[in-house]
Structure formats: C-alpha cells, structure tokens
C-alpha cells in the first residue's frame, strides 16, 4: 500500500464513462485544488466534453495503455465513474496487459455487476493504484437527505418509498439492480440489465397502454445501492434525465438513498422536478449504510 | 359452505380471459363428463373460440350479470382462467352489484395481484359460489416434473435455475412477479407489471443491442408461483408462444415449477421446444409447495 497523503498530492486519474457525472467530478476535484487526468472510454465520451482537462482516450480492454499513461501522468489514485454499458465481447480491444488478466476478466462476466467491478478494482490495486469512490474525492456530488426541489412526498408516496426500499433490500443478495417503481404499494417494475432509464420507460409504455390502472401522479421511482455493495463504484445516480423519464411515466416523484446516490447537477435536477411537479427526495435507507466490514 | 359433492354434479362456470388455456380447461372438464358454462370476458376472447360451449359474454365490472347468469345455468363451482390485463378504469362497465362492492374492489387495486384475486374470490364466495383452481378440475393441465421435449438442462442451466428460484422466493413477500431470466448466475430481468412475454422480449432486445455479453444459448426463463400464493388463480402458465419468445431471446430453455404451472398445449410446447433446440423442464421448487395453512 502507498501512503494516502502523498498519493492525494498527485493528480487524480478519472476513468470516464458516459453522462455528465465524470465532468462534474473533475470540476469538483479541480475546484478543491487537486489536479485531474481524464481517461474517457472511446465511444462513450465526446472529445469536446473532456477538452478542458488533461486527458487520453482509452478503449475497453486497454488496461496496459491505461496504467502506463496513468503512471506517466504521476497518478496513484483512480476513480471510475459514468455509465458503461456492458459491452459485447467483440467491441473490446484487448492489449497485452489485458490478455494477461483475461482469465480473471472472463470470471468477472459470470457474476453480477458488483462482482465485475470489485474484480476490476483488484486488478488496478495489483498494479499499484488505489481505487477510490467518486464520493470520497468529491462529497458534494452525493444527494443529501430531504427534498431537492419544492415538492415533498405525500403519506402515500412515503408508503411506496418504504415498500420500494424493502424490496431492494430483499433482492440485494441476488445483485439484481438498484431501482424499482412502486405505486400504491404495488411493485410495477424491477430494474435488472436494462438499467434505470429502461425500467422507467417501460412503466411509461405500460401506462400509455392502459395497463396501470392508476391515475397519473401515482408511483415512485426508488433507487438505493445494493446492501453490502462496494461504494467505490456503481453508486446509483440521478440527473435531469431521470426526472424527465419519471415525468413521462406519470410518477409522483423520485426517492434515492441519501448519502449514497450521486447527482451531477443538483440545481438542474431541482429545477426539472419543480417544472414537472415531481418530488426528488433523499431518504434514509438500510441499504444506505455501508457494510459492517468496510 | 355448500356440499362439494352436490356442487360437482352441477355445471362448472369458467370465467375466461384470453389465450388458449380456458378452452383447454373446458375441453378437459367436458372430457371428464362434467358440464361447463363459459363466461368469456368481452374483448379478450373471440366468439369463435367459445362457440362449441354454452356461454355468455360478460364485461369487466358486470359482477351482477355474471352471478345472475351463473345461477340461472345452475352453477355453484367457478374457475377463473386466462390472461386478463389489468384494465384501465375507464374500460370497466360497472353494474349495480359491482357498485355495491366498489369499496372492496378499489381496495383490491391497492395491493398486488394476489390481493386483487383473493378479494375477487371472496366476493364470489359471499355470493354463494365456490371458487376452484383450474388445476383442481383439470389436473392434466399442470406441467409434470422432468423434460417436456427432448432436451434437458446442462449443469450451468441447473445453476441458473436454482438461482432464479431463489430470487423468486426472496421477492415473494413483495408480490412482484412469477418470472426471472438468469444467465450464467446473473439475473438479467425480473418480471413485474409487464408480464412474462414483456420481460422475455426485453431480454431479446438487450441481446440484440449487444448489452448481454454472453453467446446465444445461455440463460433460462424461470417461472414459479409466489410463495404462499392462493393456488386457485393466477398460477404461472406456459405455451408455444413462451417457447418462441425464449428462442428469440437466445435462451437455453425454460424451467417451471412442476405441479404448479399450467400448460394448455403440452404436445405443441414440446414440439416447439424441440424445433427451437430449447429445453422445457418441470422442476421441484420451494415455491411449488402449497402454503402450510392451505
């Protein structure tokens, strides 16, 4: 293990997937006076988005290129953030360092997402890097407890939120997903490989087809990390697009685990929620507690 | 309570939703020498499908018409079978008997499916009818243990089946759904309001988009009733269309709880599975045990 204090004086390597979160993290870390080097994944990030920061594009599977460049820039700490769809194997470009790790990488794909990311973290640590959670380097990106906009959940919404959190906790051991939609106590949708947006779009489609016999304005999107999940990666996240999806699905609002959900643009989310008449609430949850052994 | 033996001599009222199951049940019951009267729900069943049996169409919400006609035909025992999508409230035509029950019916919609059906069963029982499960009047419609076609699950498939059954059991208390898709230990999809076909089509779409990094021929659709579920209605069911969906989703096969899953056309299912190279397996499951209190 390297000395954390000395590592923290070095620039932070940010491996960037899609969406606005990586840039929000880069901005927050820079604002604290620490240097950053961005490693956007080819095909998921536009060159314009990273133009303002030192950066080098990497393809999925180029572990060797990534670790070589990160060392060249003097980085020891790494953060991985942003959406990376599970790629088709043919889209991955393998370099030699990756080929050496291939047996472990193949093993990753056999478990759930947690397993995949934990194994990837271990590979970086074996290479002498320290993998941190985005919230450790930029705590301002976490959703606080309470409402983000003007609206707050009704009593019925609170019951739906409690049921959603309980369902997520029950499903935790199966590494399924981080989101459910609950309306009037009825679980309408469970997120798995399709992701949160896919799940909420499905609820919108079911509602449009008359298959949800409840008026618009009923139902809550509930998101929370899996119990025991490694917090250094893959915390649930929300943004203005999540609010827009929830509006299209006719939901009353969005509840996320306070202190355990990442938000790139809190002001934009609050404004979108107010405009749509939805609540966005940070809630306490069992799942929001870090695991005992952490 | 009325005397079951005397009731069994009277014709059986079959409230028919969509699909081929209601007719399969009517045929099986007639084959045993018992009379049947079909009450197809308007809009879900074609007049041709029920032409061979005494029948009267009913609209959703016409409880009064249904119970009046069933009494006129001399029925005491009732079976509800077939797919009924949760209707939009505006599609329901309320008659007076239904209006009297409206507070209870509104309460139904607030719970999950189990609650809805259990309450509906109670309303019929209060009216002097006895609600039976389709499998009680026609046990030949249940999937037996073992393979239906020529193929059998591999060791990997068996691990996926075990994981799927465990996930369904964990979700049981939340009345979510009766199906999951598991591939290489990873839960790819969970069924809720969209139904089994909707869930399997989603897996096909994710696979088509390259978002499932596994070759075709991996993954199992696992279906089982919810633990503690009232077996008189809403047992999971499969048919040739389920096999066709599973084929499109690139799955290895389908596993269903033996003795607790309804199948309308076993020969057609076996033939479709053999043609597609899929297995269809009746498996023992915790969930397949009826509740202790039954």
Interface residues (C-beta under 8 A of the other chain):
Chain A: X85 X86 X87 X88 X89 X91 X109 X110 X111 X112 X163 X166 X167 X170 X171 X173 X174 X175 X176 X177 X184 X185 X186 X187 X188 X189 X190 X191 X192 X193 X194 X198 X202 X203 X206 X210 X211 X212 X213 X214
Chain B: X85 X86 X87 X88 X89 X91 X109 X110 X111 X112 X163 X166 X167 X170 X171 X173 X174 X175 X176 X177 X184 X185 X186 X187 X188 X189 X190 X191 X192 X193 X194 X198 X202 X203 X206 X210 X211 X212 X213 X214
